[in-house]
Amino acid sequence: MLGNEGTVPTGATRDDEPLRALSIEERATAPALPRRMPEIPSVAALMRSHLDMARPRSDAEALKILRQAFPAAPLAARVAAMADRAR
């Protein structure tokens, strides 16, 4: 015996108590939580929008701007964002 056998929850937890207090009809009409979180823009999309706002005059300036704004992003991601923007 370890001594922690009595700590295992056997009934309702605090999280589901409000739900258990609802009637079946109330549960059916309760607003459902969204199944999926809203999409977060990718780093490439953020880079493209940043370049659109900065309006660099050259590729070298664009790379410098992206390096300053996104220091952890690899060079390949910066170049890909520039190429996507040029299309």
N, C-alpha and C positions, 0 to 999 in steps of 0.2 A: 504494500500500500504506500503510495507516494504522498498522500495527504491533500491532493488537489482534486480528488474525485467529485467533491461537492461544488466545484466551481463551474462545471459544465452547464450551460443554459439548457433547461428542459422545456421551457414554454416560450411565450412571446417575449421578444426583446423590446427594448424601448423604440427601436426603429419601426417596428410593424404594429405597435399599439394603436396609433391613430387610424390605420387602415382597418384593423380588426374592429374598431368602434363603429365603422360605417356599416350601413345595411347593404344588402346585395344590390339593391337598386342604385344606391349612392356610389357603390364601387364601380358599377357598370357605366355610370355617367360621369365619373371623376375624370378630369383632364389627364390624358396619358402623357407621360414624359416622352420627349423626342427620342427616337431610337438612335439617332446619329447626331453628333455635335456638328455645328456649322463648319464648313470647310475653312481652314486657315490658309491664307495665300502661301504659296511656296516661296522659298528664298529667291528663286529665279524671277518670279512675278514681282516680288518686292524690289529686286534689283532693277528690273525694267521700269517700274513706276518711279523709282528714285532717279534713274537716268532721264526719264521724261521730264521730271521737274527740274533737274540740274541743267539740262541741255548742254552737254559738253561739246566743244568745237572739234575735238579730235579723239581718236581711239585712245591715245596715251592719256589724255585728260579724263576720259571715261573710266579707264582702268584705275587711275589715281583716285577718282571719286569713289568708285566701288571698293577699293582697298581701304579707304578711310571709313566708309560707312559700314562695311561688312568685313572686318579684319579676320574673322575666323573662316570665312568662305574660301575654298580653294580657287586657284587661278582658273582652272577649267570651268568652274561655275560662273565666274565673272565673264569669261570670254563667251560662254554659252548665252548668258543674259544679253550681252552686246549683240551677238549674232541674231537672237530672237527679235530684238528690238529693231534691227536693220531690215528685217523682212517687210 
